[in-house]
Amino acid sequence: LENEGESKVLPLAEAISRYIRPGMTIHAGNDANTLLWQLLRQFWGEKTGFTLVISVLQGFAFNLIHAGLVKKVITSNCSDLFLAPGPSPIVQRAYREGAVEFENWSLYTHLQRLMAAALGMPFLPTSSLVNSSMEQENKDSFSSISNPFGEGEKVPVVKALSPDISLIHAWAADVYGNTIPMFADAESVWGAKASKQGVIVSAERLVSTDFLMRYSPLVKIQGHM
């Protein structure tokens, strides 16, 4: 159709097999459950050594830990939120056995690291972790620099985080990949824009580009990504 662009629509299994490789750093947005399940199906039994970047490690993401597909998690929350918040036995076992490395950030600094990469910046300033245990634990990615506008002052900064690829679930997308993400989800959007090799999107509905043009303020992920 006119204005649609080249179709990028693929069967789920083909999308994962074509673009996901062992050893990748994978960002998973909120509600990317279908894509996480497909990772599990296709890589079950393999030692893939994925690094998983996810704001809240919950739900289907636990299965990747259980299956041994993940060597490291970069997150701000590892608790099981449903049906009631509490520790996850899967995470507790992986931590206790040293099977998975857990890198902990606040929700804000987790987002800021993705934002920095998306904006093409090596870091962003923040005061979120100052005087916390996470400041001590994350010295490789959290530091202080001289304030160029205030002599003798120090500014805390977080290092940019650029995953290899992002897995995002959306309300709607056209065949070219222009996407309305779930709930205008800022973390998913910044994670998608920060990823070096692009985005795999699953969507509730495939719509026309004309439809997206009518709701263009909601299109947060563009097809060229």
CORSUL-V388031 format. One record per run of one state. SS is the DSSP state (helix for helix, strand for strand, loop for the rest). FROM is the first residue (numbers start at 1). LEN is the number of residues. If there is no record, write none. Layout:
SS,FROM,LEN / SS,FROM,LEN
This chain:
loop,1,11 / helix,12,8 / loop,20,5 / strand,25,4 / loop,29,4 / helix,33,11 / loop,44,6 / strand,50,4 / loop,54,7 / helix,61,6 / loop,67,3 / strand,70,6 / loop,76,4 / strand,80,1 / loop,81,5 / strand,86,1 / loop,87,2 / helix,89,9 / loop,98,3 / strand,101,4 / loop,105,2 / helix,107,12 / loop,119,4 / strand,123,3 / loop,126,7 / helix,133,5 / loop,138,4 / strand,142,5 / loop,147,7 / strand,154,6 / loop,160,5 / strand,165,9 / loop,174,5 / strand,179,3 / helix,182,3 / loop,185,1 / helix,186,9 / loop,195,4 / strand,199,8 / loop,207,2 / helix,209,6 / loop,215,1 / helix,216,3 / loop,219,2 / strand,221,1 / loop,222,4
